[in-house]
Amino acid sequence: MTLANDRFTESSFRFRRLLGMRYEAQGLLDEAQEVYDSILQEDETNLLASKRQIALLKTKHKESEMVDALTKYLDTYYDDCEAWLELCEVYASKHMYEQAAFCCEEMILLQPSNHIFYLKYAEICYTMHQFPLALKHYCKVLDLCTDHVRALYGLHL
């Protein structure tokens, strides 16, 4: 790290992000949060610092702050399926199935050939007792992946 410190200045976003990840690895989560906050104050569209900050909030089990950060992140980076999936998981864990279904719809729009997103959407629809819609999406999973066992179980239910 001292070699990197000699080569790069403290104003380098890469160096500061690396420093934040080092703090995370050492368990110094508050220091890492300060580093990411300082990066985002200077450049609020910094993709990697935003993702690290969201991961840090997840590590700290701050779900409401994580939802806010993910929502703000997705306002800027709408096409990030991983972020939509993460937000879907948080909503589903809080039994907010309508919001989770919306996240799945966004993922399906972004990657219509990914059968996992259809499966997740079908399972959420089934949980919300929207059986015809769930059936439709279980069939779509089988259309994309003919030997998918979970989709077959979904059809059976």
C-alpha positions in Angstrom: 0.0 0.0 0.0 2.9 2.3 0.7 4.1 1.8 -2.9 0.7 2.7 -4.2 0.6 5.7 -1.9 4.0 6.9 -3.4 2.8 6.4 -6.9 -0.8 7.8 -6.7 -2.1 10.9 -5.0 -4.9 11.0 -2.4 -7.0 12.7 -5.1 -7.1 9.5 -7.2 -10.5 7.8 -7.1 -8.9 4.5 -7.8 -6.4 4.8 -4.9 -9.1 6.0 -2.5 -11.4 3.2 -3.6 -8.6 0.7 -3.0 -8.0 2.2 0.4 -11.7 1.8 1.2 -11.6 -1.9 0.2 -8.5 -2.3 2.4 -10.4 -0.8 5.3 -13.3 -3.2 4.6 -11.0 -6.2 4.5 -9.6 -5.1 7.9 -13.1 -4.7 9.3 -12.8 -0.9 9.6 -16.2 -0.4 8.1 -16.8 3.2 9.3 -13.4 4.3 7.8 -14.4 2.6 4.5 -17.7 4.4 4.6 -16.0 7.8 5.0 -13.7 7.0 2.0 -16.7 6.1 -0.2 -18.7 9.1 1.0 -15.8 11.5 0.1 -15.5 10.0 -3.4 -19.2 10.3 -3.9 -19.2 13.9 -2.7 -16.7 14.8 -5.4 -18.3 12.6 -8.1 -21.8 11.4 -7.3 -21.8 9.3 -10.5 -18.8 7.2 -9.6 -20.1 3.7 -10.4 -17.6 1.6 -8.4 -17.7 3.8 -5.3 -21.5 3.6 -5.3 -21.5 -0.2 -5.6 -18.9 -0.5 -2.8 -21.1 1.8 -0.6 -24.1 -0.4 -1.2 -22.1 -3.5 -0.4 -20.9 -1.9 2.8 -24.5 -1.1 3.8 -25.4 -4.7 3.2 -22.5 -5.8 5.3 -23.7 -3.5 8.1 -27.3 -4.9 7.8 -28.7 -1.4 7.2 -31.5 -2.5 4.8 -33.5 0.7 4.7 -30.3 2.8 3.9 -29.4 0.1 1.4 -32.7 0.4 -0.3 -32.3 4.2 -0.5 -28.8 3.8 -1.9 -29.9 1.2 -4.4 -32.8 3.4 -5.6 -30.6 6.4 -6.0 -28.0 4.2 -7.8 -30.6 2.8 -10.2 -31.8 6.3 -11.0 -28.4 6.9 -12.5 -27.5 3.4 -13.7 -30.9 2.1 -14.8 -29.4 -0.9 -16.8 -27.6 -2.6 -14.0 -29.4 -6.0 -13.6 -27.4 -7.0 -10.6 -28.6 -3.9 -8.7 -32.2 -4.7 -9.7 -31.7 -8.2 -8.5 -30.3 -7.1 -5.2 -33.2 -4.7 -4.7 -35.6 -7.5 -5.5 -34.0 -9.7 -2.9 -34.3 -7.0 -0.2 -37.9 -6.3 -1.1 -38.8 -10.0 -1.1 -37.1 -10.5 2.3 -39.3 -7.7 3.7 -42.4 -9.3 2.1 -42.9 -6.3 -0.2 -43.8 -8.5 -3.2 -45.3 -5.8 -5.4 -42.0 -3.9 -5.3 -40.0 -7.1 -5.8 -42.2 -8.0 -8.8 -41.5 -4.5 -10.3 -37.8 -5.2 -10.0 -38.2 -8.5 -11.8 -40.1 -6.8 -14.6 -37.2 -4.4 -15.0 -34.7 -7.2 -15.1 -36.8 -9.0 -17.7 -36.9 -5.9 -19.9 -33.2 -5.5 -19.6 -32.3 -9.2 -20.3 -35.3 -11.0 -21.9 -33.4 -14.2 -22.6 -32.4 -14.8 -18.9 -34.7 -17.6 -17.6 -33.7 -17.0 -14.0 -35.4 -13.6 -14.0 -38.6 -15.2 -15.4 -38.4 -17.8 -12.7 -38.0 -15.3 -9.9 -40.9 -13.3 -11.3 -43.1 -16.4 -11.5 -42.3 -17.3 -7.9 -43.2 -13.8 -6.7 -46.4 -13.8 -8.7 -47.3 -17.2 -7.2 -46.6 -15.8 -3.7 -49.0 -12.9 -4.5 -51.7 -15.4 -5.6 -51.5 -14.2 -9.2 -51.6 -17.8 -10.5 -52.4 -17.1 -14.2 -49.4 -14.8 -14.4 -47.2 -17.2 -12.5 -48.2 -20.0 -14.9 -47.4 -17.9 -17.9 -43.9 -17.1 -16.6 -43.2 -20.7 -15.5 -44.0 -21.7 -19.1 -41.6 -19.0 -20.4 -38.9 -20.4 -18.2 -39.5 -23.8 -19.8 -39.5 -22.3 -23.2 -36.0 -20.8 -22.5 -34.7 -23.8 -20.6 -36.6 -27.0 -21.3 -35.3 -29.1 -18.4 -35.6 -26.6 -15.5 -36.9 -28.6 -12.5 -38.1 -25.6 -10.4 -40.3 -24.4 -13.3 -41.7 -27.8 -13.7 -42.6 -27.9 -10.0 -44.1 -24.4 -10.4 -46.4 -25.8 -13.2 -47.3 -28.7 -11.0 -48.4 -26.5 -8.1 
